[in-house]
C-alpha cells in the first residue's frame, strides 16, 4: 500500500502549474521588498540587524548590495517560473532566501519560514519536465508524469502548518476573542470596513472561522464532495487575509497550493490544454527507494517536533517566547514592552543609561523590550560597543515589563541579571526571564 501511495506515477500537471505560480510569486515578493522599502528598513538602514542567534556571521552586503541581492532572487523566481536552468535557479533562490531569513528577525514572519521549506522541497522535485525552457533546450527531459510522493509531500507539509496553527489558537485570549479585538484595533482606519471590524460579532466570526478553517481545510480539499466548496472558502479566506492583514504573497501562495488537491485532468484542462495526458502505468519502484523513505521520514519528524518544542521549556511560550518561532503560531498575540538599559563600567563603576533609539530603529526598539532574545542580543551589542572604548561593562535591563494582548504590564526580565555576561541556550530555559503571574501558584 505504501508503494502505491508514494511511488505510483501520476500526471505532473499540478507540479508544473505550481512551479509557474511559485516562481512568479517569489519574484513579486523579492522585487516588492525593494519597491516597498522593506529591504532598506530591515537590511540596510539599521546599524545592527538582529540576526538569528548563532548566525551573526551572516551579514547583509554593504551599501546598496542588498538591492542587487534581492534583484538576483527576483530574477531566480522568473527563471523558476519559465523553467530556465531550473535546478540551479531553485537551489540558488533557496540558499539566498534562507540566508536573508537568518540575517534579521525584526520582521520575522512564519510565512518566510514556510517559503524556505517549500523552496527546499522544490529543489528535489522534477518541476522542469514540462512547459519549461529546459525542455525546449533538451527535449529528452520532457515527461508528463511524476511520483505520487511529490503531491503527498506538499499535502502533508500543508496539513502540519494548518493543524498546528489551529491548535495554537485554542487558548484563552483567542477563545474569548480578545486577541481578535486587539488585532482589529489597528484596522479601524480602513476604508469602508474599518468600523465593521470593531464589532464584537465580527470578532467571534473571525476567531471561530480561524480555528475551524485551519483545522479542516486540508481534509476538505482532499475529499472530493467538499473540494469545490473548500476551494472557494479558501479563496475568500486568503483574499480577506491579504486585504486586511497585508501579509505579502502568503495568501496567494496558499491559493496556488490548491492545484495539488484537484484531479490532474482538471489542472491540465484549465492550464495545459495541449499537454499530453498521462495514462496509468505499473508501479516501478525507484532505485533509491529506501533513501527517499529515510529522507522523508527524517524531514517530517523534524517538522512534527519543532512546533511542540516549547513544551520542553518552563512557563508559557506566549510569555517567554522560547520555542515560538518555526512553530506556526501565527497572529496569536501582540506584545508591548518597556524598561531601561543600564550599563555599568566594571572598573570605574560609572553608570550609563542607554536609550535604544540612539542605536536601533523604532521597530527594533519595540522588539528589544518585548522579546527576551532581542534584549539579550542588544546587551551583547552594547558590550561590544563599549569594548571598542576599552570599557568592560555589565548590562542590565531595569524596570522591564511587558503587556500581552494589551493586558496589564507584568515584570518580565530580572533587573539584577547582567545580560552581557549571560549565555544564550537554544534548548534550555533562561532563568532571568521572570515567571508569568498566571502561572504562579495562588496563595
CORDA-V370539 format. One record per pair of residues at least 6 apart in sequence whose C-alpha atoms are under 8 Angstrom apart, sorted by sequence separation. I is the first residue (numbers start at 1). J is the second residue. D is the distance in Angstrom with one decimal. If there is no record, write none. Layout:
I&J&D / I&J&D
This chain:
33&39&5.7 / 34&40&7.5 / 43&49&6.6 / 60&66&6.4 / 79&85&7.1 / 80&86&5.5 / 128&134&6.7 / 129&135&6.4 / 135&141&5.6 / 169&175&7.6 / 173&179&5.4 / 174&180&6.8 / 188&194&4.1 / 189&195&7.7 / 196&202&7.4 / 197&203&7.3 / 220&226&5.5 / 221&227&4.4 / 241&247&7.4 / 242&248&7.1 / 311&317&8.0 / 317&323&6.7 / 318&324&7.8 / 344&350&5.7 / 345&351&6.5 / 368&374&4.7 / 369&375&6.3 / 386&392&7.0 / 387&393&7.8 / 403&409&4.5 / 424&430&7.8 / 42&49&7.0 / 51&58&7.6 / 79&86&6.7 / 101&108&7.9 / 128&135&7.2 / 134&141&7.7 / 135&142&5.7 / 187&194&5.6 / 188&195&5.7 / 220&227&5.8 / 221&228&7.5 / 268&275&6.9 / 310&317&6.2 / 317&324&6.3 / 344&351&4.6 / 367&374&6.2 / 368&375&4.7 / 386&393&7.1 / 402&409&5.0 / 403&410&6.5 / 259&267&6.7 / 343&351&5.7 / 344&352&6.4 / 357&365&6.7 / 367&375&7.9 / 401&409&5.7 / 402&410&5.5 / 80&89&6.1 / 188&197&7.0 / 221&230&5.7 / 242&251&6.0 / 268&277&7.8 / 313&322&6.9 / 342&351&6.8 / 343&352&5.0 / 356&365&6.2 / 383&392&7.4 / 401&410&5.1 / 402&411&6.6 / 79&89&6.4 / 80&90&6.4 / 187&197&7.2 / 188&198&6.9 / 220&230&5.8 / 221&231&6.7 / 241&251&6.9 / 313&323&7.9 / 342&352&5.8 / 343&353&6.4 / 368&378&7.0 / 383&393&6.3 / 401&411&4.3 / 402&412&6.1 / 101&112&6.9 / 342&353&4.8 / 343&354&7.1 / 383&394&7.4 / 400&411&5.8 / 401&412&4.9 / 77&89&7.6 / 101&113&7.5 / 129&141&5.7 / 130&142&5.5 / 239&251&6.5 / 265&277&7.5 / 310&322&6.1 / 341&353&6.0 / 342&354&6.1 / 383&395&7.3 / 399&411&7.3 / 400&412&5.5 / 401&413&7.3 / 76&89&5.3 / 77&90&7.8 / 129&142&4.6 / 130&143&6.2 / 184&197&6.1 / 185&198&6.8 / 217&230&6.5 / 238&251&4.7 / 239&252&7.8 / 310&323&4.3 / 340&353&7.1 / 341&354&5.3 / 382&395&7.6 / 400&413&5.5 / 76&90&7.0 / 129&143&5.3 / 130&144&6.8 / 184&198&6.3 / 238&252&7.1 / 309&323&5.9 / 310&324&6.8 / 340&354&7.1 / 341&355&7.2 / 400&414&7.5 / 129&144&7.3 / 308&323&7.8 / 318&333&7.7 / 340&355&7.5 / 341&356&7.9 / 398&413&7.9 / 400&415&7.0 / 417&432&6.5 / 44&60&7.4 / 76&92&7.4 / 77&93&7.3 / 238&254&7.4 / 307&323&7.5 / 379&395&5.8 / 397&413&7.0 / 398&414&7.6 / 399&415&6.7 / 43&60&6.2 / 76&93&6.0 / 181&198&7.0 / 217&234&7.5 / 238&255&7.3 / 307&324&7.8 / 379&396&7.7 / 397&414&7.5 / 398&415&4.5 / 44&62&7.8 / 98&116&6.0 / 397&415&5.4 / 398&416&7.8 / 414&432&5.2 / 44&63&7.2 / 73&92&7.9 / 97&116&6.8 / 181&200&7.7 / 307&326&6.4 / 308&327&7.1 / 396&415&5.9 / 413&432&5.8 / 414&433&6.3 / 44&64&7.3 / 73&93&5.6 / 126&146&7.4 / 235&255&6.4 / 306&326&6.9 / 307&327&3.7 / 396&416&6.8 / 397&417&7.9 / 413&433&4.8 / 414&434&6.2 / 234&255&7.0 / 306&327&6.2 / 307&328&6.8 / 396&417&6.2 / 412&433&6.0 / 413&434&5.6 / 44&66&7.3 / 94&116&6.3 / 181&203&6.3 / 375&397&7.8 / 396&418&5.2 / 397&419&7.8 / 412&434&5.2 / 43&66&7.2 / 73&96&7.1 / 180&203&5.7 / 395&418&5.2 / 396&419&6.0 / 411&434&6.9 / 412&435&7.5 / 73&97&7.6 / 394&418&5.6 / 395&419&5.6 / 396&420&7.9 / 412&436&7.7 / 94&119&5.4 / 125&150&6.9 / 394&419&7.3 / 395&420&5.4 / 93&119&7.6 / 94&120&6.1 / 177&203&6.1 / 180&206&7.4 / 394&420&5.8 / 410&436&7.5 / 39&66&7.1 / 177&204&6.1 / 180&207&6.5 / 231&258&7.2 / 393&420&7.8 / 394&421&7.1 / 410&437&7.5 / 39&67&7.1 / 91&119&7.8 / 90&119&6.8 / 91&120&7.6 / 337&366&6.8 / 177&207&6.1 / 336&366&6.9 / 337&367&7.8 / 339&369&6.5 / 337&368&8.0 / 338&369&5.3 / 369&400&7.2 / 370&401&7.9 / 90&122&7.1 / 91&123&5.9 / 175&207&7.2 / 337&369&4.6 / 338&370&7.2 / 369&401&7.8 / 370&402&6.0 / 34&67&6.5 / 90&123&5.9 / 174&207&6.7 / 175&208&8.0 / 336&369&7.4 / 337&370&4.3 / 369&402&7.5 / 227&261&8.0 / 336&370&5.5 / 227&262&7.8 / 335&370&6.1 / 34&70&7.3 / 87&123&6.5 / 33&70&7.8 / 221&258&7.8 / 383&420&6.2 / 31&70&6.8 / 222&261&5.8 / 380&419&7.5 / 30&70&5.5 / 31&71&6.4 / 221&261&6.0 / 379&419&5.9 / 380&420&5.3 / 30&71&6.9 / 58&99&6.9 / 86&127&7.9 / 170&211&7.5 / 372&413&7.6 / 379&420&5.3 / 86&128&6.1 / 169&211&6.5 / 30&73&6.4 / 31&74&5.8 / 60&103&6.9 / 376&419&5.8 / 30&74&5.1 / 58&102&7.3 / 59&103&6.0 / 83&127&7.9 / 166&210&7.2 / 167&211&7.5 / 347&391&7.9 / 376&420&7.3 / 29&74&7.6 / 58&103&5.6 / 83&128&5.4 / 166&211&4.8 / 346&391&7.9 / 347&392&7.2 / 27&73&7.0 / 28&74&6.9 / 165&211&7.9 / 166&212&7.2 / 345&391&6.4 / 346&392&5.8 / 27&74&4.0 / 55&102&6.7 / 56&103&7.5 / 166&213&7.9 / 345&392&5.9 / 346&393&5.3 / 26&74&6.7 / 27&75&6.6 / 55&103&7.3 / 83&131&7.4 / 84&132&6.6 / 85&133&7.9 / 86&134&7.3 / 166&214&5.1 / 167&215&7.8 / 345&393&4.5 / 346&394&6.7 / 376&424&7.9 / 27&76&7.3 / 82&131&7.6 / 83&132&4.2 / 84&133&5.1 / 85&134&6.2 / 165&214&6.5 / 166&215&5.4 / 344&393&5.3 / 345&394&6.6 / 27&77&4.5 / 52&102&5.3 / 82&132&5.4 / 83&133&5.3 / 84&134&5.5 / 165&215&8.0 / 321&371&7.0 / 343&393&6.4 / 344&394&5.1 / 26&77&5.6 / 27&78&6.1 / 51&102&5.7 / 52&103&6.6 / 82&133&6.3 / 83&134&5.9 / 163&214&5.9 / 320&371&7.7 / 321&372&7.5 / 343&394&5.7 / 344&395&6.5 / 25&77&7.6 / 51&103&4.4 / 52&104&6.4 / 162&214&4.7 / 163&215&5.0 / 320&372&7.1 / 343&395&4.6 / 23&76&7.8 / 24&77&6.1 / 50&103&7.3 / 51&104&4.1 / 52&105&6.4 / 162&215&6.2 / 342&395&5.8 / 343&396&6.4 / 23&77&4.3 / 24&78&6.0 / 49&103&6.9 / 50&104&5.2 / 51&105&5.9 / 341&395&6.9 / 342&396&5.1 / 22&77&7.7 / 23&78&5.6 / 49&104&5.3 / 50&105&6.1 / 162&217&7.9 / 341&396&5.7 / 342&397&6.2 / 23&79&7.3 / 49&105&7.8 / 50&106&6.8 / 162&218&7.8 / 341&397&4.6 / 342&398&7.0 / 23&80&5.0 / 24&81&5.9 / 49&106&7.7 / 187&244&7.4 / 340&397&5.5 / 341&398&6.2 / 22&80&7.9 / 23&81&4.2 / 339&397&6.5 / 340&398&5.2 / 22&81&6.9 / 23&82&7.9 / 159&218&6.0 / 339&398&5.7 / 340&399&6.4 / 20&80&7.0 / 21&81&6.8 / 43&103&8.0 / 158&218&7.3 / 339&399&4.8 / 340&400&7.1 / 19&80&6.8 / 20&81&4.1 / 43&104&7.4 / 338&399&7.5 / 339&400&4.3 / 372&433&7.3 / 19&81&5.8 / 20&82&6.7 / 42&104&7.2 / 338&400&5.8 / 339&401&6.4 / 155&218&7.6 / 337&400&7.3 / 338&401&5.5 / 42&106&7.3 / 337&401&5.6 / 338&402&6.5 / 42&107&7.2 / 337&402&4.1 / 336&402&5.5 / 337&403&6.3 / 335&402&6.8 / 336&403&5.2 / 335&403&5.7 / 336&404&6.7 / 335&404&4.7 / 334&404&5.7 / 335&405&6.3 / 336&406&7.7 / 333&404&6.7 / 334&405&5.0 / 335&406&7.6 / 333&405&5.7 / 334&406&7.4 / 319&404&7.8 / 155&260&7.4 / 154&260&7.7 / 322&429&7.4 / 19&127&6.3 / 151&260&6.1 / 16&127&5.6 / 15&127&6.0 / 16&128&7.2 / 16&129&7.9 / 320&433&6.9 / 16&130&6.6 / 313&427&7.8 / 16&131&7.2 / 312&427&8.0 / 313&428&6.6 / 314&429&6.2 / 313&429&5.4 / 319&436&6.6 / 315&435&6.6 / 316&436&7.9 / 315&436&7.3 / 316&439&8.0 / 315&439&7.0 / 13&144&7.4 / 144&275&7.9 / 12&144&5.7 / 13&145&7.9 / 144&276&6.9 / 11&144&5.9 / 12&145&4.6 / 144&277&7.1 / 145&278&6.4 / 11&145&4.4 / 12&146&5.3 / 144&278&6.0 / 10&145&5.2 / 11&146&6.3 / 9&145&6.0 / 10&146&5.5 / 15&151&7.8 / 9&146&5.3 / 10&147&6.2 / 9&147&4.5 / 10&148&5.9 / 8&147&5.7 / 9&148&5.7 / 111&250&6.2 / 7&147&5.2 / 8&148&5.6 / 6&147&6.6 / 7&148&5.7 / 6&148&5.0 / 7&149&6.3 / 5&148&6.6 / 6&149&4.3 / 157&300&8.0 / 160&303&7.6 / 164&307&7.3 / 5&149&7.2 / 6&150&8.0 / 160&304&7.2 / 6&152&7.5 / 183&334&7.8 / 182&334&7.6 / 179&332&6.9 / 179&333&6.2 / 179&334&7.9 / 174&332&7.3 / 168&328&7.8 / 169&329&7.8 / 168&329&5.9 / 164&327&7.4 / 165&328&5.2 / 169&332&6.6 / 164&328&6.1 / 165&329&5.6 / 168&332&7.7 / 164&329&7.5 / 165&330&6.4 / 162&328&7.8 / 161&328&6.0 / 113&326&6.7 / 110&325&7.3 / 110&326&6.4 / 110&327&7.9 / 110&328&6.2 / 29&248&6.9 / 110&329&7.8 / 29&249&6.4 / 110&330&6.9 / 28&249&7.9 / 26&249&7.6 / 182&405&6.4 / 25&249&6.3 / 182&406&7.3 / 179&405&6.1 / 25&252&7.8 / 178&405&7.5 / 25&253&7.1 / 22&253&6.9 / 21&253&7.7 / 173&405&7.8 / 22&256&7.6 / 21&256&6.5 / 18&256&6.3 / 18&257&6.9 / 18&259&6.8 / 17&259&7.3 / 15&259&7.8 / 14&259&5.2 / 15&260&7.3 / 14&260&5.5 / 14&264&6.2 / 17&267&7.8 / 13&264&5.9 / 12&264&7.2 / 13&265&8.0 / 11&264&5.8 / 14&267&6.2 / 11&265&8.0 / 13&267&6.2 / 14&268&7.8 / 17&271&7.3 / 13&268&5.6 / 106&363&7.1 / 106&364&6.0 / 13&272&7.6 / 106&367&7.0 / 11&277&7.1 / 11&278&5.3 / 10&278&7.0 / 11&279&7.9 / 10&280&6.9 / 9&280&7.0 / 9&281&6.9 / 8&281&7.9 / 8&282&7.5 / 9&283&7.0 / 8&283&5.2 / 7&283&6.6 / 8&284&7.4 / 7&284&7.3 / 7&285&6.2 / 4&283&7.0 / 7&286&7.6 / 3&283&7.8 / 3&285&7.5 / 48&359&7.9 / 47&359&7.0 / 48&360&6.8 / 47&360&6.6 / 46&360&6.1 / 46&361&6.1 / 50&374&7.2 / 53&377&7.9 / 50&377&7.1
